Amino acid sequence: MGAGHAHKLYRHGHSPVHDLPPHCKLAATFAFVVVVVSTPREAMWAFGLYAALIAAAAAVARIPAGFLLRRLLIEVPFVAFAVLMPFVAEGERVEVLGMSLSVSGLWGAWNVLAKGTLGVAASVLLASTTELRALLLGLQRLKLPPLLVQIASFMIRYGDVITDELRRMSIARRSRGFEARGIRQWGVLAKTAGALFIRSYERGERVYLAMVSRGYAGSMPVIDDIAATRTQWAYASVLPVTALAVCLMGWTL
C-alpha cells in the first residue's frame, strides 16, 4: 500500500495523539466505546463527562471542534430514528409541549442519541488522527485475522480505482454531449454500470495475476512492524480508564 494514501477524515498534524501507534489508538477507542455502551442510561451526568473526555482528547490532538462536529453528521439517520421512538413506543405516557410521548421511548431515544453520538465521535477522532494505512497495520498488529485485513485493504484500494474509472467514463459521456435528464437516459446509465462491472472484474484478474507473478501466496509481507512502548500504552489507556471510573460511579451512585 502506498505510504501517502490518506482518507478524507484524516487531518494531518503532529500531536501526541497522532504520534501514538495505531493499535494503541484502536484498542483505546474500542475500550472507550464498550465502557460508554455499558453505562446505565439513567446516569445522564456520566455522558456529559464522556463528552468532556472526547473534547479533551480532540484538544490534545489539535482537532478543531468544527471539523469534528461536521463529521458527526453521518449519524443523522440514527437521530431521525431516535426522534421517532417517543411517538411509536408503548407504555406509560407523559405530556411534553402538548404531545403525548412514551416514557420508555424517551429513555430509549436518549440512550441511542447519547451512546451513538459518543461512539461516532470517538471513531471520528480515531480516523482524524490515524492514516488509513496505519489503521490497517494496527488491525494487523492486534492479531485480526490476516485474511480480513487483506480484504479490507484491497476493498479500500480498489474502491479508489473503481471511483476513478467511473469518473473517466462520466467525462467521456459528457464530452459526447450526454446529459441524464430523464428516464430515457436510464438505458445509457445501465450500460455504463455494466461496462464498469466488466472493466472492474477484468482489472481485478490482471491485478491478481500480477501479484501471483511477484510471489503472492495468500499473505502480504509485513513491511512496517510498529511496536508500542509501555509509556505509549499507558498514554493511550488514559481515555478508557478514566471512562471506566465514570461508568463505575454511574452504577454505584
C-alpha distance (Angstrom), angle and dihedral (degrees) to the residues before:
residue distance angle dihedral
M1 . . .
G2 3.75 . .
A3 3.76 114.5 .
G4 3.78 94.1 -138.6
H5 3.79 97.3 58.1
A6 3.81 113.6 118.6
H7 3.77 130.8 170.6
K8 3.81 124.9 -129.1
L9 3.79 93.8 -104.2
Y10 3.78 93.0 57.7
R11 3.79 117.7 100.2
H12 3.78 113.3 -163.1
G13 3.76 114.2 -129.7
H14 3.77 147.5 128.7
S15 3.77 112.3 -115.4
P16 3.81 137.7 128.8
V17 3.82 88.6 -97.6
H18 3.81 93.7 49.6
D19 3.80 90.2 50.2
L20 3.80 95.5 53.7
P21 3.83 115.8 105.6
P22 3.81 110.5 -97.7
H23 3.81 95.6 -121.3
C24 3.81 90.0 55.7
K25 3.79 90.7 53.8
L26 3.80 92.6 45.0
A27 3.80 92.3 51.6
A28 3.82 92.3 45.2
T29 3.80 92.7 49.4
F30 3.79 92.9 48.1
A31 3.80 92.1 48.4
F32 3.80 91.4 47.9
V33 3.81 92.3 51.8
V34 3.81 91.3 48.4
V35 3.80 90.4 51.7
V36 3.81 92.1 48.5
V37 3.79 92.2 49.7
S38 3.81 90.2 48.7
T39 3.81 93.0 55.0
P40 3.83 115.6 104.8
R41 3.79 110.9 -108.8
E42 3.80 91.1 -132.6
A43 3.84 90.8 66.4
M44 3.80 92.6 81.2
W45 3.81 92.7 162.9
A46 3.81 89.8 61.0
F47 3.80 92.2 62.7
G48 3.79 89.4 52.9
L49 3.80 88.8 55.8
Y50 3.82 90.3 48.2
A51 3.80 89.3 53.5
A52 3.79 89.2 50.4
L53 3.82 89.8 52.0
I54 3.82 90.8 52.1
A55 3.80 90.3 47.9
A56 3.80 90.7 50.2
A57 3.81 91.7 49.6
A58 3.82 90.1 48.9
A59 3.80 89.9 50.6
V60 3.81 91.6 51.5
A61 3.83 88.8 48.2
R62 3.83 90.0 48.5
I63 3.81 91.9 -124.9
P64 3.84 110.4 155.1
A65 3.79 116.0 -123.0
G66 3.81 91.2 -125.8
F67 3.80 91.6 55.1
L68 3.80 90.9 51.5
L69 3.81 95.0 44.6
R70 3.81 93.4 50.0
R71 3.80 90.3 54.4
L72 3.80 90.1 51.8
L73 3.82 89.3 68.6
I74 3.80 86.9 86.4
E75 3.81 88.4 80.9
V76 3.83 94.2 59.9
P77 3.86 92.6 109.6
F78 3.81 89.8 55.5
V79 3.80 90.0 49.0
A80 3.80 90.0 53.7
F81 3.81 90.2 50.8
A82 3.80 91.4 48.8
V83 3.82 92.2 50.0
L84 3.80 90.3 56.5
M85 3.80 95.3 50.5
P86 3.85 97.6 80.8
F87 3.81 89.5 53.1
V88 3.81 99.5 47.6
A89 3.81 102.5 33.0
E90 3.80 119.1 98.3
G91 3.78 131.7 -135.3
E92 3.78 133.3 61.7
R93 3.82 113.8 9.9
V94 3.80 131.1 -147.4
E95 3.81 131.7 -169.9
V96 3.81 114.8 -117.5
L97 3.82 117.9 173.7
G98 3.77 89.9 -22.9
M99 3.81 93.9 -50.9
S100 3.80 125.1 114.8
L101 3.79 107.6 -129.0
S102 3.78 132.2 178.6
V103 3.79 115.3 -111.7
S104 3.80 92.4 -146.6
G105 3.80 88.7 46.5
L106 3.80 91.2 53.8
W107 3.80 91.2 50.9
G108 3.79 90.2 46.0
A109 3.81 92.0 50.2
W110 3.80 90.9 49.5
N111 3.81 90.6 48.0
V112 3.81 92.8 52.0
L113 3.80 94.9 43.8
A114 3.79 97.1 45.4
K115 3.79 99.2 43.2
G116 3.80 94.9 35.7
T117 3.80 93.5 50.3
L118 3.79 93.2 48.0
G119 3.81 91.8 47.3
V120 3.80 92.3 49.8
A121 3.81 91.2 45.5
A122 3.81 91.3 52.7
S123 3.82 90.9 48.3
V124 3.80 92.3 48.0
L125 3.80 90.2 49.7
L126 3.80 89.6 51.3
A127 3.81 92.3 49.4
S128 3.81 91.6 45.1
T129 3.80 92.5 57.7
T130 3.81 101.7 35.6
E131 3.79 128.7 64.6
L132 3.77 117.8 -129.7
R133 3.78 93.0 -115.1
A134 3.81 90.0 51.8
L135 3.82 91.1 50.1
L136 3.79 90.7 56.1
L137 3.80 91.2 46.9
G138 3.79 88.6 49.9
L139 3.79 91.7 52.9
Q140 3.78 88.7 49.8
R141 3.80 90.5 49.2
L142 3.82 90.1 52.0
K143 3.82 88.4 58.7
L144 3.79 96.5 -110.2
P145 3.83 108.1 167.8
P146 3.83 105.5 -78.2
L147 3.80 92.0 -133.8
L148 3.82 91.5 58.8
V149 3.80 90.9 48.8
Q150 3.80 90.8 50.7
I151 3.80 92.2 48.4
A152 3.80 90.9 50.6
S153 3.80 91.2 47.2
F154 3.80 94.5 49.4
M155 3.80 92.4 43.0
I156 3.80 93.0 53.6
R157 3.78 94.1 44.1
Y158 3.78 94.7 44.0
G159 3.80 90.4 47.5
D160 3.80 88.0 63.8
V161 3.80 90.6 49.3
I162 3.82 93.1 50.6
T163 3.79 91.9 46.2
D164 3.79 90.6 52.2
E165 3.81 91.0 47.8
L166 3.81 90.7 51.0
R167 3.79 90.2 50.1
R168 3.81 91.7 53.9
M169 3.81 91.1 48.8
S170 3.81 90.0 50.5
I171 3.81 90.8 51.6
A172 3.81 89.7 49.2
R173 3.82 91.3 52.6
R174 3.79 93.3 48.7
S175 3.80 92.0 47.6
R176 3.80 87.2 59.2
G177 3.79 92.5 51.9
F178 3.81 98.3 -100.9
E179 3.81 118.9 153.1
A180 3.80 123.5 173.2
R181 3.80 101.4 -133.6
G182 3.79 103.0 146.5
I183 3.77 150.3 -14.0
R184 3.81 92.3 -59.4
Q185 3.79 90.0 69.9
W186 3.80 93.5 53.6
G187 3.80 90.8 90.7
V188 3.81 91.1 59.8
L189 3.79 91.3 47.6
A190 3.81 90.4 49.6
K191 3.81 90.3 52.2
T192 3.79 88.8 49.1
A193 3.80 90.4 53.8
G194 3.81 90.8 49.4
A195 3.80 92.6 48.4
L196 3.80 90.2 48.0
F197 3.81 91.1 52.4
I198 3.81 92.4 50.0
R199 3.80 93.2 46.8
S200 3.79 91.4 47.3
Y201 3.80 92.5 49.1
E202 3.80 92.8 48.6
R203 3.79 92.3 46.1
G204 3.80 89.9 50.5
E205 3.80 90.3 54.6
R206 3.81 91.7 49.1
V207 3.80 92.2 48.7
Y208 3.81 91.5 48.9
L209 3.82 92.8 49.4
A210 3.81 89.7 48.2
M211 3.81 89.9 52.1
V212 3.81 92.6 48.4
S213 3.80 90.8 49.2
R214 3.80 87.9 55.7
G215 3.79 94.2 52.4
Y216 3.81 104.3 -87.7
A217 3.81 108.8 160.7
G218 3.80 103.4 169.1
S219 3.80 100.8 -65.5
M220 3.78 134.1 72.8
P221 3.81 120.0 -128.7
V222 3.80 115.8 -109.4
I223 3.80 105.7 -121.7
D224 3.81 99.5 169.4
D225 3.79 116.9 38.9
I226 3.80 102.6 -167.7
A227 3.79 113.1 -161.1
A228 3.79 127.1 -171.6
T229 3.77 127.8 -143.9
R230 3.79 124.6 -137.4
T231 3.80 88.9 -106.8
Q232 3.80 91.4 56.2
W233 3.80 91.9 48.1
A234 3.80 89.8 49.2
Y235 3.80 91.0 49.4
A236 3.81 91.9 49.5
S237 3.81 92.0 47.7
V238 3.81 93.6 59.5
L239 3.81 92.7 86.4
P240 3.84 99.6 48.3
V241 3.82 94.4 38.1
T242 3.81 92.1 51.7
A243 3.79 89.5 46.4
L244 3.81 89.8 50.5
A245 3.79 90.3 55.1
V246 3.80 89.6 52.0
C247 3.82 90.8 48.2
L248 3.82 92.2 52.0
M249 3.80 90.4 50.7
G250 3.80 88.7 49.7
W251 3.80 90.6 57.8
T252 3.80 95.7 43.9
L253 3.82 103.6 39.7
